[in-house]
């Protein structure tokens, strides 16, 4: 009995994080599609996600988006350099459980993982 209780205490939270990861990944792919569609329609990537229709609004706080022309120096993986051209790029970052470990998508370099 105690072993089953311990296993349940470990496995249930992990399963819930797995479900959250799937939802976040699906939302991230929708945001990326939205960004490229926006560029086709307007000629540039969106500056922010203000006009994006969230399928999972409760997960919004897990995302950071840096879009067209963003001056934010944290547009990793873009350079922290005022001369660096941010005019036609975007990056999307999201985390699942701990914000120090995140998944990134960059229109310049594609997908990568940030781990602390």
Secondary structure, DSSP 8 states (H G I E B T S, - for coil): -HHHHHHHHHHHHHHHHHHHHHHHHHHHHHHHHHHHHHHHHHSS--SSSTT---SSGGGGGGEEEE-TT---TT-TTS-S-TTS--TT--EEEEESS-TTSEEEEETTTEEEEE--
